């Protein structure tokens, strides 16, 4: 089983998130938040689209793909920074 994908149905910025930490940031402190984890991105998109249809919210596949792309890019940048920091730390230890 791969990494989970999370849908924030009700929170600061409803949408699809690729990590629990990003999802949690959108629901933390938000009263009556609603979120759910899915095993596949397609499942998450289908669930979010159906929820939007039921509550009358506009569903924008382009916006959600943008959110997913931004999360991927942010994760990649953060991993690069983390790797660089670790290398600096590693060099100082020796």
N, CA, C and O atoms as a printed pandas DataFrame, in Angstrom:
     atom_number atom_name residue_name chain_id  residue_number  x_coord  y_coord  z_coord
0              1         N          UNK        A               1    0.852   -1.178    0.000
1              2        CA          UNK        A               1    0.000    0.000    0.000
2              3         C          UNK        A               1    0.894    1.236    0.000
3              4         O          UNK        A               1    1.880    1.299    0.734
4              5         N          UNK        A               2    0.545    2.208   -0.820
5              6        CA          UNK        A               2    1.344    3.421   -0.940
6              7         C          UNK        A               2    0.968    4.465    0.080
7              8         O          UNK        A               2    0.256    4.209    1.051
8              9         N          UNK        A               3    1.465    5.628   -0.174
9             10        CA          UNK        A               3    1.237    6.765    0.705
10            11         C          UNK        A               3   -0.214    7.247    0.590
11            12         O          UNK        A               3   -0.790    7.240   -0.498
12            13         N          UNK        A               4   -0.785    7.655    1.689
13            14        CA          UNK        A               4   -2.171    8.131    1.688
14            15         C          UNK        A               4   -2.284    9.535    1.120
15            16         O          UNK        A               4   -1.340   10.324    1.148
16            17         N          UNK        A               5   -3.462    9.815    0.608
17            18        CA          UNK        A               5   -3.837   11.132    0.109
18            19         C          UNK        A               5   -5.017   11.570    0.964
19            20         O          UNK        A               5   -5.889   10.757    1.273
20            21         N          UNK        A               6   -5.058   12.829    1.347
21            22        CA          UNK        A               6   -6.098   13.309    2.259
22            23         C          UNK        A               6   -6.971   14.361    1.589
23            24         O          UNK        A               6   -6.491   15.217    0.846
24            25         N          UNK        A               7   -8.265   14.273    1.874
25            26        CA          UNK        A               7   -9.208   15.272    1.379
26            27         C          UNK        A               7   -9.713   16.056    2.578
27            28         O          UNK        A               7  -10.202   15.483    3.552
28            29         N          UNK        A               8   -9.589   17.370    2.495
29            30        CA          UNK        A               8  -10.193   18.251    3.492
30            31         C          UNK        A               8  -11.512   18.715    2.876
31            32         O          UNK        A               8  -11.533   19.525    1.950
32            33         N          UNK        A               9  -12.604   18.187    3.409
33            34        CA          UNK        A               9  -13.924   18.564    2.917
34            35         C          UNK        A               9  -14.350   19.895    3.524
35            36         O          UNK        A               9  -14.902   20.756    2.839
36            37         N          UNK        A              10  -14.088   20.051    4.810
37            38        CA          UNK        A              10  -14.394   21.297    5.511
38            39         C          UNK        A              10  -13.172   21.679    6.336
39            40         O          UNK        A              10  -12.726   20.914    7.191
40            41         N          UNK        A              11  -12.638   22.859    6.076
41            42        CA          UNK        A              11  -11.449   23.351    6.762
42            43         C          UNK        A              11  -11.072   24.703    6.197
43            44         O          UNK        A              11  -11.873   25.325    5.499
44            45         N          UNK        A              12   -9.870   25.169    6.484
45            46        CA          UNK        A              12   -9.434   26.480    5.975
46            47         C          UNK        A              12   -9.477   26.536    4.449
47            48         O          UNK        A              12  -10.067   27.445    3.865
48            49         N          UNK        A              13   -8.845   25.556    3.817
49            50        CA          UNK        A              13   -8.787   25.476    2.353
50            51         C          UNK        A              13   -9.157   24.066    1.921
51            52         O          UNK        A              13   -8.283   23.209    1.790
52            53         N          UNK        A              14  -10.447   23.817    1.698
53            54        CA          UNK        A              14  -10.855   22.486    1.274
54            55         C          UNK        A              14  -10.121   22.079   -0.002
55            56         O          UNK        A              14   -9.865   22.904   -0.879
56            57         N          UNK        A              15   -9.793   20.803   -0.085
57            58        CA          UNK        A              15   -9.095   20.300   -1.257
58            59         C          UNK        A              15   -8.374   19.009   -0.942
59            60         O          UNK        A              15   -8.620   18.376    0.084
60            61         N          UNK        A              16   -7.478   18.625   -1.838
61            62        CA          UNK        A              16   -6.754   17.370   -1.740
62            63         C          UNK        A              16   -5.309   17.657   -1.323
63            64         O          UNK        A              16   -4.649   18.534   -1.880
64            65         N          UNK        A              17   -4.840   16.904   -0.341
65            66        CA          UNK        A              17   -3.495   17.110    0.194
66            67         C          UNK        A              17   -2.733   15.791    0.183
67            68         O          UNK        A              17   -3.301   14.731    0.446
68            69         N          UNK        A              18   -1.447   15.867   -0.124
69            70        CA          UNK        A              18   -0.640   14.666   -0.297
70            71         C          UNK        A              18    0.058   14.188    0.960
71            72         O          UNK        A              18    0.743   13.166    0.937
72            73         N          UNK        A              19   -0.104   14.909    2.055
73            74        CA          UNK        A              19    0.503   14.437    3.306
74            75         C          UNK        A              19   -0.386   14.819    4.476
75            76         O          UNK        A              19   -1.171   15.765    4.404
76            77         N          UNK        A              20   -0.244   14.058    5.558
77            78        CA          UNK        A              20   -1.029   14.347    6.751
78            79         C          UNK        A              20   -0.653   15.714    7.325
79            80         O          UNK        A              20   -1.521   16.436    7.816
80            81         N          UNK        A              21    0.624   16.073    7.268
81            82        CA          UNK        A              21    1.037   17.353    7.846
82            83         C          UNK        A              21    0.382   18.524    7.119
83            84         O          UNK        A              21   -0.029   19.493    7.757
84            85         N          UNK        A              22    0.280   18.448    5.801
85            86        CA          UNK        A              22   -0.386   19.515    5.047
86            87         C          UNK        A              22   -1.884   19.527    5.340
87            88         O          UNK        A              22   -2.488   20.589    5.493
88            89         N          UNK        A              23   -2.476   18.338    5.416
89            90        CA          UNK        A              23   -3.895   18.233    5.750
90            91         C          UNK        A              23   -4.154   18.794    7.148
91            92         O          UNK        A              23   -5.080   19.579    7.352
92            93         N          UNK        A              24   -3.331   18.384    8.098
93            94        CA          UNK        A              24   -3.499   18.820    9.486
94            95         C          UNK        A              24   -3.404   20.339    9.612
95            96         O          UNK        A              24   -4.121   20.947   10.406
96            97         N          UNK        A              25   -2.521   20.947    8.829
97            98        CA          UNK        A              25   -2.381   22.404    8.874
98            99         C          UNK        A              25   -3.666   23.101    8.447
99           100         O          UNK        A              25   -3.942   24.215    8.893
100          101         N          UNK        A              26   -4.450   22.461    7.593
101          102        CA          UNK        A              26   -5.694   23.051    7.107
102          103         C          UNK        A              26   -6.871   22.831    8.049
103          104         O          UNK        A              26   -7.866   23.551    7.963
104          105         N          UNK        A              27   -6.779   21.847    8.951
105          106        CA          UNK        A              27   -7.901   21.548    9.841
106          107         C          UNK        A              27   -7.632   21.895   11.297
107          108         O          UNK        A              27   -8.570   22.025   12.083
108          109         N          UNK        A              28   -6.375   22.045   11.664
109          110        CA          UNK        A              28   -6.018   22.317   13.051
110          111         C          UNK        A              28   -6.655   23.620   13.524
111          112         O          UNK        A              28   -6.442   24.679   12.933
112          113         N          UNK        A              29   -7.436   23.528   14.592
113          114        CA          UNK        A              29   -8.082   24.705   15.152
114          115         C          UNK        A              29   -9.357   25.108   14.431
115          116         O          UNK        A              29  -10.005   26.082   14.815
116          117         N          UNK        A              30   -9.722   24.377   13.397
117          118        CA          UNK        A              30  -10.923   24.686   12.623
118          119         C          UNK        A              30  -12.073   23.856   13.199
119          120         O          UNK        A              30  -12.056   22.628   13.117
120          121         N          UNK        A              31  -13.057   24.521   13.774
121          122        CA          UNK        A              31  -14.203   23.808   14.337
122          123         C          UNK        A              31  -14.980   23.102   13.243
123          124         O          UNK        A              31  -15.141   23.627   12.141
124          125         N          UNK        A              32  -15.453   21.925   13.549
125          126        CA          UNK        A              32  -16.281   21.134   12.635
126          127         C          UNK        A              32  -15.554   20.780   11.341
127          128         O          UNK        A              32  -16.167   20.737   10.275
128          129         N          UNK        A              33  -14.256   20.528   11.433
129          130        CA          UNK        A              33  -13.520   20.128   10.235
130          131         C          UNK        A              33  -13.912   18.707    9.843
131          132         O          UNK        A              33  -14.303   17.892   10.680
132          133         N          UNK        A              34  -13.796   18.439    8.545
133          134        CA          UNK        A              34  -14.089   17.111    8.020
134          135         C          UNK        A              34  -12.974   16.752    7.049
135          136         O          UNK        A              34  -12.708   17.484    6.096
136          137         N          UNK        A              35  -12.321   15.611    7.301
137          138        CA          UNK        A              35  -11.262   15.155    6.415
138          139         C          UNK        A              35  -11.280   13.633    6.368
139          140         O          UNK        A              35  -11.830   12.975    7.251
140          141         N          UNK        A              36  -10.666   13.086    5.318
141          142        CA          UNK        A              36  -10.593   11.631    5.195
142          143         C          UNK        A              36   -9.376   11.264    4.365
143          144         O          UNK        A              36   -9.019   11.976    3.427
144          145         N          UNK        A              37   -8.741   10.158    4.709
145          146        CA          UNK        A              37   -7.592    9.658    3.970
146          147         C          UNK        A              37   -8.009    8.612    2.940
147          148         O          UNK        A              37   -8.918    7.816    3.179
148          149         N          UNK        A              38   -7.336    8.624    1.801
149          150        CA          UNK        A              38   -7.587    7.662    0.725
150          151         C          UNK        A              38   -6.259    7.058    0.286
151          152         O          UNK        A              38   -5.199    7.662    0.447
152          153         N          UNK        A              39   -6.339    5.864   -0.267
153          154        CA          UNK        A              39   -5.123    5.186   -0.714
154          155         C          UNK        A              39   -4.680    5.610   -2.107
155          156         O          UNK        A              39   -3.518    5.436   -2.473
156          157         N          UNK        A              40   -5.609    6.170   -2.885
157          158        CA          UNK        A              40   -5.285    6.565   -4.254
158          159         C          UNK        A              40   -5.793    7.977   -4.530
159          160         O          UNK        A              40   -6.847    8.381   -4.040
160          161         N          UNK        A              41   -5.022    8.717   -5.324
161          162        CA          UNK        A              41   -5.394   10.081   -5.691
162          163         C          UNK        A              41   -6.735   10.107   -6.425
163          164         O          UNK        A              41   -7.546   11.007   -6.207
164          165         N          UNK        A              42   -6.967    9.127   -7.289
165          166        CA          UNK        A              42   -8.217    9.072   -8.050
166          167         C          UNK        A              42   -9.432    8.937   -7.128
167          168         O          UNK        A              42  -10.469    9.557   -7.360
168          169         N          UNK        A              43   -9.289    8.119   -6.078
169          170        CA          UNK        A              43  -10.363    7.954   -5.092
170          171         C          UNK        A              43  -10.644    9.279   -4.388
171          172         O          UNK        A              43  -11.797    9.670   -4.204
172          173         N          UNK        A              44   -9.579    9.954   -4.005
173          174        CA          UNK        A              44   -9.708   11.233   -3.298
174          175         C          UNK        A              44  -10.386   12.269   -4.187
175          176         O          UNK        A              44  -11.275   12.991   -3.736
176          177         N          UNK        A              45   -9.970   12.343   -5.449
177          178        CA          UNK        A              45  -10.576   13.301   -6.372
178          179         C          UNK        A              45  -12.059   13.008   -6.577
179          180         O          UNK        A              45  -12.880   13.925   -6.588
180          181         N          UNK        A              46  -12.400   11.738   -6.737
181          182        CA          UNK        A              46  -13.803   11.360   -6.939
182          183         C          UNK        A              46  -14.645   11.708   -5.714
183          184         O          UNK        A              46  -15.754   12.224   -5.847
184          185         N          UNK        A              47  -14.119   11.425   -4.523
185          186        CA          UNK        A              47  -14.852   11.721   -3.290
186          187         C          UNK        A              47  -15.048   13.225   -3.120
187          188         O          UNK        A              47  -16.131   13.681   -2.753
188          189         N          UNK        A              48  -13.995   13.988   -3.387
189          190        CA          UNK        A              48  -14.094   15.443   -3.226
190          191         C          UNK        A              48  -15.050   16.039   -4.254
191          192         O          UNK        A              48  -15.825   16.940   -3.933
192          193         N          UNK        A              49  -14.999   15.546   -5.470
193          194        CA          UNK        A              49  -15.894   16.022   -6.531
194          195         C          UNK        A              49  -17.352   15.736   -6.148
195          196         O          UNK        A              49  -18.215   16.600   -6.304
196          197         N          UNK        A              50  -17.623   14.538   -5.653
197          198        CA          UNK        A              50  -18.979   14.168   -5.245
198          199         C          UNK        A              50  -19.449   15.027   -4.073
199          200         O          UNK        A              50  -20.601   15.459   -4.039
200          201         N          UNK        A              51  -18.563   15.272   -3.119
201          202        CA          UNK        A              51  -18.920   16.118   -1.972
202          203         C          UNK        A              51  -19.261   17.536   -2.438
203          204         O          UNK        A              51  -20.243   18.126   -1.990
204          205         N          UNK        A              52  -18.456   18.063   -3.322
205          206        CA          UNK        A              52  -18.716   19.411   -3.847
206          207         C          UNK        A              52  -20.064   19.467   -4.542
207          208         O          UNK        A              52  -20.802   20.441   -4.395
208          209         N          UNK        A              53  -20.390   18.424   -5.302
209          210        CA          UNK        A              53  -21.679   18.372   -5.989
210          211         C          UNK        A              53  -22.824   18.365   -4.982
211          212         O          UNK        A              53  -23.824   19.058   -5.171
212          213         N          UNK        A              54  -22.680   17.579   -3.905
213          214        CA          UNK        A              54  -23.743   17.469   -2.898
214          215         C          UNK        A              54  -23.986   18.769   -2.150
215          216         O          UNK        A              54  -25.132   19.116   -1.867
216          217         N          UNK        A              55  -22.918   19.492   -1.827
217          218        CA          UNK        A              55  -23.081   20.715   -1.021
218          219         C          UNK        A              55  -23.186   21.975   -1.875
219          220         O          UNK        A              55  -23.346   23.076   -1.347
220          221         N          UNK        A              56  -23.094   21.813   -3.202
221          222        CA          UNK        A              56  -23.246   22.966   -4.083
222          223         C          UNK        A              56  -22.000   23.832   -4.188
223          224         O          UNK        A              56  -22.081   25.010   -4.534
224          225         N          UNK        A              57  -20.860   23.251   -3.891
225          226        CA          UNK        A              57  -19.598   23.981   -3.998
226          227         C          UNK        A              57  -19.022   23.740   -5.386
227          228         O          UNK        A              57  -19.119   22.637   -5.925
228          229         N          UNK        A              58  -18.426   24.774   -5.957
229          230        CA          UNK        A              58  -17.800   24.624   -7.269
230          231         C          UNK        A              58  -16.566   23.744   -7.148
231          232         O          UNK        A              58  -15.700   23.984   -6.308
232          233         N          UNK        A              59  -16.494   22.726   -7.992
233          234        CA          UNK        A              59  -15.335   21.841   -8.021
234          235         C          UNK        A              59  -14.473   22.234   -9.205
235          236         O          UNK        A              59  -14.944   22.276  -10.342
236          237         N          UNK        A              60  -13.229   22.516   -8.936
237          238        CA          UNK        A              60  -12.310   22.906   -9.993
238          239         C          UNK        A              60  -11.171   21.898  -10.084
239          240         O          UNK        A              60  -10.236   21.942   -9.284
240          241         N          UNK        A              61  -11.245   20.980  -11.066
241          242        CA          UNK        A              61  -10.153   20.012  -11.200
242          243         C          UNK        A              61   -8.804   20.698  -11.398
243          244         O          UNK        A              61   -7.785   20.230  -10.890
244          245         N          UNK        A              62   -8.798   21.801  -12.133
245          246        CA          UNK        A              62   -7.540   22.520  -12.368
246          247         C          UNK        A              62   -6.972   23.045  -11.055
247          248         O          UNK        A              62   -5.764   22.965  -10.829
248          249         N          UNK        A              63   -7.833   23.586  -10.181
249          250        CA          UNK        A              63   -7.370   24.103   -8.886
250          251         C          UNK        A              63   -6.797   22.975   -8.047
251          252         O          UNK        A              63   -5.759   23.140   -7.406
252          253         N          UNK        A              64   -7.472   21.820   -8.046
253          254        CA          UNK        A              64   -6.989   20.699   -7.252
254          255         C          UNK        A              64   -5.702   20.131   -7.808
255          256         O          UNK        A              64   -4.824   19.736   -7.041
256          257         N          UNK        A              65   -5.568   20.079   -9.122
257          258        CA          UNK        A              65   -4.303   19.626   -9.702
258          259         C          UNK        A              65   -3.199   20.610   -9.357
259          260         O          UNK        A              65   -2.060   20.216   -9.107
260          261         N          UNK        A              66   -3.544   21.902   -9.344
261          262        CA          UNK        A              66   -2.561   22.920   -8.963
262          263         C          UNK        A              66   -2.148   22.723   -7.511
263          264         O          UNK        A              66   -0.960   22.777   -7.195
264          265         N          UNK        A              67   -3.126   22.491   -6.613
265          266        CA          UNK        A              67   -2.800   22.244   -5.202
266          267         C          UNK        A              67   -1.878   21.041   -5.070
267          268         O          UNK        A              67   -0.889   21.089   -4.338
268          269         N          UNK        A              68   -2.198   19.969   -5.775
269          270        CA          UNK        A              68   -1.382   18.762   -5.708
270          271         C          UNK        A              68    0.019   19.052   -6.240
271          272         O          UNK        A              68    1.009   18.625   -5.647
272          273         N          UNK        A              69    0.107   19.781   -7.366
273          274        CA          UNK        A              69    1.414   20.123   -7.944
274          275         C          UNK        A              69    2.235   20.978   -6.995
275          276         O          UNK        A              69    3.435   20.760   -6.828
276          277         N          UNK        A              70    1.582   21.951   -6.374
277          278        CA          UNK        A              70    2.275   22.833   -5.424
278          279         C          UNK        A              70    2.774   22.029   -4.239
279          280         O          UNK        A              70    3.891   22.249   -3.771
280          281         N          UNK        A              71    1.957   21.091   -3.739
281          282        CA          UNK        A              71    2.373   20.270   -2.606
282          283         C          UNK        A              71    3.563   19.395   -2.971
283          284         O          UNK        A              71    4.483   19.221   -2.172
284          285         N          UNK        A              72    3.543   18.842   -4.188
285          286        CA          UNK        A              72    4.669   18.014   -4.637
286          287         C          UNK        A              72    5.930   18.864   -4.738
287          288         O          UNK        A              72    6.993   18.466   -4.263
288          289         N          UNK        A              73    5.807   20.039   -5.359
289          290        CA          UNK        A              73    6.966   20.922   -5.522
290          291         C          UNK        A              73    7.491   21.369   -4.164
291          292         O          UNK        A              73    8.701   21.393   -3.942
292          293         N          UNK        A              74    6.586   21.723   -3.256
293          294        CA          UNK        A              74    6.989   22.164   -1.916
294          295         C          UNK        A              74    7.716   21.043   -1.191
295          296         O          UNK        A              74    8.735   21.274   -0.541
296          297         N          UNK        A              75    7.194   19.842   -1.304
297          298        CA          UNK        A              75    7.826   18.688   -0.653
298          299         C          UNK        A              75    9.211   18.454   -1.221
299          300         O          UNK        A              75   10.151   18.180   -0.476
300          301         N          UNK        A              76    9.347   18.560   -2.551
301          302        CA          UNK        A              76   10.650   18.357   -3.174
302          303         C          UNK        A              76   11.648   19.427   -2.735
303          304         O          UNK        A              76   12.806   19.117   -2.454
304          305         N          UNK        A              77   11.205   20.684   -2.674
305          306        CA          UNK        A              77   12.084   21.776   -2.235
306          307         C          UNK        A              77   12.477   21.563   -0.783
307          308         O          UNK        A              77   13.643   21.732   -0.427
308          309         N          UNK        A              78   11.520   21.196    0.059
309          310        CA          UNK        A              78   11.818   20.965    1.473
310          311         C          UNK        A              78   12.787   19.805    1.653
311          312         O          UNK        A              78   13.655   19.850    2.525
312          313         N          UNK        A              79   12.646   18.767    0.836
313          314        CA          UNK        A              79   13.573   17.639    0.922
314          315         C          UNK        A              79   14.980   18.063    0.513
315          316         O          UNK        A              79   15.956   17.628    1.124
316          317         N          UNK        A              80   15.097   18.906   -0.513
317          318        CA          UNK        A              80   16.412   19.404   -0.925
318          319         C          UNK        A              80   17.045   20.216    0.202
319          320         O          UNK        A              80   18.225   20.052    0.512
320          321         N          UNK        A              81   16.246   21.094    0.810
321          322        CA          UNK        A              81   16.756   21.918    1.916
322          323         C          UNK        A              81   17.174   21.034    3.085
323          324         O          UNK        A              81   18.208   21.269    3.710
324          325         N          UNK        A              82   16.371   20.023    3.377
325          326        CA          UNK        A              82   16.676   19.114    4.469
326          327         C          UNK        A              82   17.976   18.363    4.185
327          328         O          UNK        A              82   18.822   18.216    5.067
328          329         N          UNK        A              83   18.126   17.890    2.951
329          330        CA          UNK        A              83   19.359   17.193    2.578
330          331         C          UNK        A              83   20.575   18.104    2.681
331          332         O          UNK        A              83   21.634   17.681    3.146
332          333         N          UNK        A              84   20.426   19.361    2.245
333          334        CA          UNK        A              84   21.531   20.312    2.334
334          335         C          UNK        A              84   21.886   20.588    3.786
335          336         O          UNK        A              84   23.063   20.640    4.144
336          337         N          UNK        A              85   20.871   20.765    4.622
337          338        CA          UNK        A              85   21.110   21.015    6.043
338          339         C          UNK        A              85   21.811   19.827    6.688
339          340         O          UNK        A              85   22.715   19.994    7.507
340          341         N          UNK        A              86   21.386   18.637    6.312
341          342        CA          UNK        A              86   21.994   17.441    6.875
342          343         C          UNK        A              86   23.461   17.342    6.462
343          344         O          UNK        A              86   24.315   16.983    7.272
344          345         N          UNK        A              87   23.747   17.658    5.217
345          346        CA          UNK        A              87   25.145   17.628    4.745
346          347         C          UNK        A              87   25.996   18.633    5.487
347          348         O          UNK        A              87   27.130   18.331    5.859
348          349         N          UNK        A              88   25.457   19.850    5.713
349          350        CA          UNK        A              88   26.182   20.862    6.472
350          351         C          UNK        A              88   26.438   20.373    7.893
351          352         O          UNK        A              88   27.543   20.510    8.416
352          353         N          UNK        A              89   25.417   19.808    8.506
353          354        CA          UNK        A              89   25.537   19.290    9.871
354          355         C          UNK        A              89   26.560   18.156    9.908
355          356         O          UNK        A              89   27.403   18.081   10.802
356          357         N          UNK        A              90   26.460   17.280    8.914
357          358        CA          UNK        A              90   27.365   16.134    8.840
358          359         C          UNK        A              90   28.821   16.601    8.730
359          360         O          UNK        A              90   29.707   16.038    9.372
360          361         N          UNK        A              91   29.062   17.633    7.913
361          362        CA          UNK        A              91   30.409   18.169    7.730
362          363         C          UNK        A              91   30.948   18.806    9.010
363          364         O          UNK        A              91   32.146   18.733    9.284
364          365         N          UNK        A              92   30.067   19.429    9.792
365          366        CA          UNK        A              92   30.501   20.074   11.033
366          367         C          UNK        A              92   30.816   19.047   12.115
367          368         O          UNK        A              92   31.589   19.324   13.032
368          369         N          UNK        A              93   30.226   17.878   12.009
369          370        CA          UNK        A              93   30.435   16.838   13.033
370          371         C          UNK        A              93   31.784   16.150   12.878
371          372         O          UNK        A              93   32.271   15.533   13.825
372          373         N          UNK        A              94   32.385   16.243   11.720
373          374        CA          UNK        A              94   33.658   15.546   11.490
374          375         C          UNK        A              94   34.819   16.446   11.516
375          376         O          UNK        A              94   35.952   15.997   11.338
